[in-house]
Amino acid sequence: MEVKEIKTHITSLEKAKDDKTILNILNILKNEIKPTEKLLRETKVGIVVNRYKGSENQEISTLVKKIIKFWKDEVSREKKAKGSTTTSQKAASPNTSTTSNNTTTTLHKKFVANGPRNALNDGIKVDFYENKTRNGAVSALYNGLCIESEHPPNALLKVAKEIEAEVFSAERFDTSSNTKYAQRLRTLTSNLRQKNNPELRNKINNGDLLPKDFINMSPKEMAPESLKKELEEIKRKNLFNAQGATQERAVTDRFTCGKCKEKKVSYYQLQTRSADEPLTTFCTCENCGNRWKFS
């Protein structure tokens, strides 16, 4: 399958509204793509397909895992074959330096953790600043970024430092009053640590979402794809109903109460501002009654 055709299927996949269509497109990509590292990098098809790994449809999530594993295995075989060729060429050319090949191998090697990933287990030291609050922020961001990640520690640490630096600059951090800085970072790290939100972490770790853009995202924009679809459905129903109709409520485990940390939260949406403004989402913790809202 050519690059142009793959990109057409990617567009169709992103626009698909029902599980049957999604499964059909995924099976086409699975059966007709001959994966190479160059092809996957150029089309970014792996990034798009991986977004459906957390689908509530078990058939979709299982198929995605099989596809991603197959593509990874094929690319690994390709790299090994290239490595064997390079080794043979070096044997024939004694003056060839080994530094370049070793560097390339290191860059492409995936990080395999022996246990749960976090700054401590990955051997990361975050004593970059004299201010402990900033060092703690970098550590917290790293712990969010490394969840289920195969990126090496130095790459994740670089991203964590860049995110913290963007927040530091945006909030004009002052050691005597850092409330806005701390609140903003809590929101960012909380969304990164959501286990059902791998899409957000992948976008940031793969460089598809820059730190300067990430720190300015709203909670709704950072929400998992499955939750976005759920909110869109509520929005559609509310727009359909007459103004003042009964509020559409739903209970989900995708929101975390900031007070008691429970995940049983009911919510509904209302158009509280002008028609061209986004809906306001009202949340209520079913455990402690804490209420909050966001747009």
C-alpha positions in Angstrom: 0.0 0.0 0.0 1.4 3.4 -1.0 1.8 6.4 1.3 -1.0 8.4 -0.3 -3.5 5.5 0.1 -2.5 4.9 3.7 -3.1 8.6 4.5 -6.5 8.3 2.9 -7.4 5.4 5.2 -6.0 7.3 8.2 -8.4 10.2 7.4 -11.3 7.8 7.0 -10.4 6.2 10.4 -10.3 9.5 12.2 -13.7 10.4 10.8 -15.3 7.0 11.5 -18.2 7.2 13.9 -19.2 3.5 14.4 -17.2 0.5 15.5 -17.9 -1.5 12.4 -16.3 1.1 10.1 -13.3 1.4 12.5 -12.8 -2.4 12.5 -13.0 -2.5 8.7 -10.4 0.2 8.2 -8.1 -1.4 10.9 -8.3 -4.8 9.1 -7.4 -3.2 5.8 -4.3 -1.5 7.3 -3.4 -4.8 9.1 -3.6 -6.9 5.9 -2.3 -4.5 3.2 0.5 -2.5 4.8 4.0 -3.9 4.6 5.5 -2.0 7.5 9.0 -0.4 7.3 10.5 2.1 9.6 10.5 4.7 6.9 6.8 4.1 5.9 5.6 4.2 9.5 7.5 7.4 10.3 6.3 9.1 7.1 2.6 8.3 7.5 2.5 8.3 11.3 -0.1 5.5 10.9 1.1 3.8 14.1 0.3 6.9 16.2 -3.2 7.1 14.8 -4.0 3.4 15.2 -2.5 3.3 18.7 -5.2 5.8 19.8 -7.8 3.1 19.6 -5.9 0.8 22.0 -8.1 2.1 24.8 -11.4 1.6 23.0 -14.2 0.3 25.1 -14.9 -2.2 22.2 -12.8 -5.2 23.1 -12.6 -6.4 19.5 -11.1 -3.0 18.4 -8.6 -2.8 21.3 -7.4 -6.4 20.8 -7.0 -5.8 17.0 -5.0 -2.7 17.6 -2.6 -4.4 20.0 -2.0 -7.2 17.4 -1.4 -4.6 14.7 1.1 -2.6 16.7 2.9 -5.7 17.9 3.2 -7.0 14.3 4.5 -3.6 13.0 7.0 -3.4 15.9 8.3 -6.9 15.2 8.6 -6.2 11.5 10.6 -3.0 12.1 12.8 -4.8 14.6 13.6 -7.5 12.0 14.3 -4.8 9.4 16.8 -3.1 11.8 18.5 -6.4 12.6 18.9 -7.1 8.9 20.4 -3.6 8.4 22.7 -4.2 11.4 24.0 -7.5 9.9 24.7 -5.7 6.6 26.5 -2.9 8.4 28.6 -5.4 10.4 29.6 -7.2 7.2 30.6 -4.0 5.6 32.8 -3.1 8.6 34.5 -6.4 8.5 35.4 -5.7 4.9 36.5 -2.1 5.7 38.8 -2.1 8.9 39.2 1.7 8.9 35.4 2.3 9.3 34.6 3.9 12.7 32.2 2.0 15.0 31.1 5.1 16.8 28.4 6.1 14.3 26.7 2.6 14.3 26.7 2.4 18.1 25.1 5.8 18.4 22.4 4.9 15.9 21.6 1.7 17.7 21.3 3.5 21.0 19.0 6.1 19.6 16.5 3.5 18.3 16.7 1.1 21.2 13.5 1.1 23.3 13.7 1.3 27.1 12.6 -1.8 28.9 11.8 -1.2 32.5 12.3 -3.9 35.2 9.3 -2.7 37.2 6.8 0.2 37.4 8.3 3.3 35.8 8.9 6.5 37.8 11.8 8.9 38.3 13.2 6.9 41.2 13.1 3.5 39.5 14.5 5.0 36.3 17.4 6.4 38.1 16.5 10.0 37.3 17.9 12.8 39.5 15.9 16.1 39.4 18.2 18.5 41.3 18.4 21.0 38.5 17.3 24.0 40.5 17.9 25.5 43.9 14.1 25.7 44.3 12.7 22.4 45.5 9.2 23.2 44.2 10.6 23.3 40.6 12.5 20.1 41.0 9.4 18.4 42.4 7.4 19.6 39.5 9.8 18.1 37.0 9.7 14.8 38.9 5.9 14.8 38.9 5.7 15.5 35.2 8.3 12.7 34.5 6.2 10.3 36.5 3.2 11.1 34.4 5.0 10.9 31.0 6.7 7.6 31.7 3.5 5.6 32.3 3.4 2.7 29.8 6.2 4.5 27.8 9.1 2.8 26.0 10.9 6.1 25.6 14.4 6.3 27.3 14.6 8.2 30.5 16.7 11.0 29.1 14.1 11.8 26.4 11.3 11.8 28.9 13.3 14.0 31.3 13.9 16.5 28.5 10.2 16.8 27.8 9.4 17.1 31.5 11.9 19.9 32.0 10.5 21.8 28.9 6.9 21.6 30.2 8.0 22.9 33.7 10.0 25.7 32.1 7.0 26.7 30.0 4.7 26.9 33.1 7.4 28.7 35.0 7.6 31.3 32.3 3.9 31.6 31.8 3.1 32.1 35.5 6.1 34.3 36.2 7.0 32.1 39.2 7.7 33.8 42.4 8.9 31.9 45.4 6.8 34.0 47.7 3.5 33.3 45.9 3.4 30.3 43.5 -0.3 29.3 43.7 -1.1 29.7 40.0 2.1 27.8 39.1 1.3 24.9 41.4 -2.4 24.7 40.4 -1.5 24.7 36.7 1.1 21.9 37.2 -1.4 19.9 39.2 -3.9 20.0 36.4 -1.3 19.0 33.8 0.2 16.1 35.9 -3.2 14.8 36.8 -4.2 14.5 33.2 -0.9 12.9 32.3 -1.3 10.3 35.0 -4.8 9.2 33.8 -4.2 5.5 32.8 -7.0 5.7 30.3 -5.4 8.6 28.5 -2.4 7.1 26.6 -3.2 9.3 23.6 -2.2 12.5 25.4 1.1 11.0 26.7 2.0 9.6 23.2 1.4 12.9 21.5 3.7 14.7 23.9 6.4 12.0 24.0 6.4 11.6 20.2 6.7 15.3 19.7 3.3 15.7 18.1 2.2 18.0 20.9 4.7 20.7 21.9 5.1 21.6 25.6 4.1 25.3 24.9 0.8 24.1 23.4 0.2 21.4 26.0 0.3 23.8 29.0 -2.4 26.0 27.4 -4.9 23.1 26.8 -8.1 23.1 28.7 -9.1 20.0 30.8 -11.7 19.2 28.1 -9.0 19.2 25.4 -6.7 17.0 27.5 -9.5 14.5 28.2 -9.3 10.9 26.9 -10.7 10.3 23.4 -13.4 8.1 24.8 -14.6 10.8 27.2 -14.5 13.4 24.5 -16.9 11.2 22.5 -19.1 10.8 25.5 -19.2 14.6 26.1 -19.9 15.2 22.5 -22.9 12.9 22.7 -24.2 14.7 25.7 -23.7 18.0 23.9 -25.6 16.8 20.9 -28.5 15.7 23.0 -28.6 19.0 24.9 -28.6 21.0 21.8 -31.4 18.9 20.4 -33.5 19.4 23.5 -35.4 22.6 24.0 -33.8 25.2 26.2 -34.7 24.6 29.9 -35.3 20.9 29.3 -34.3 18.3 31.9 -30.5 18.3 32.4 -28.8 15.2 30.9 -26.8 13.6 33.6 -24.3 10.7 33.4 -22.0 9.0 35.9 -18.5 8.2 34.9 -15.1 7.1 36.4 -13.1 9.3 34.0 -13.2 12.4 36.3 -11.3 12.4 39.7 -12.7 14.4 42.6 -10.1 17.0 43.7 -11.3 16.7 47.3 -11.7 13.0 48.1 -9.9 11.5 45.0 -12.9 9.2 44.2 -13.7 8.6 40.6 -17.5 8.2 40.8 -18.6 11.5 39.3 -21.9 12.6 37.7 -21.9 15.4 35.2 -24.1 17.3 32.8 -23.6 20.1 30.3 -25.4 23.4 29.7 -25.0 26.3 27.3 -24.4 29.1 29.9 -22.9 31.6 27.5 -23.4 32.7 23.9 -24.2 30.0 21.3 -20.7 30.2 19.8 -19.1 29.5 23.1 -18.4 25.9 24.4 -20.8 24.2 26.7 -20.0 24.3 30.5 -19.6 20.9 32.1 -20.9 20.6 35.7 -19.5 17.8 37.9 -20.6 16.4 41.2 -18.7 13.8 43.2 -21.2 11.0 44.2 -19.0 10.2 47.2 -18.5 13.5 49.0 -20.8 15.9 47.1 -17.9 18.1 45.9 -18.9 20.2 42.9 -16.8 21.9 40.1 -17.2 22.9 36.5 -15.1 23.6 33.4 -15.7 24.8 29.8 
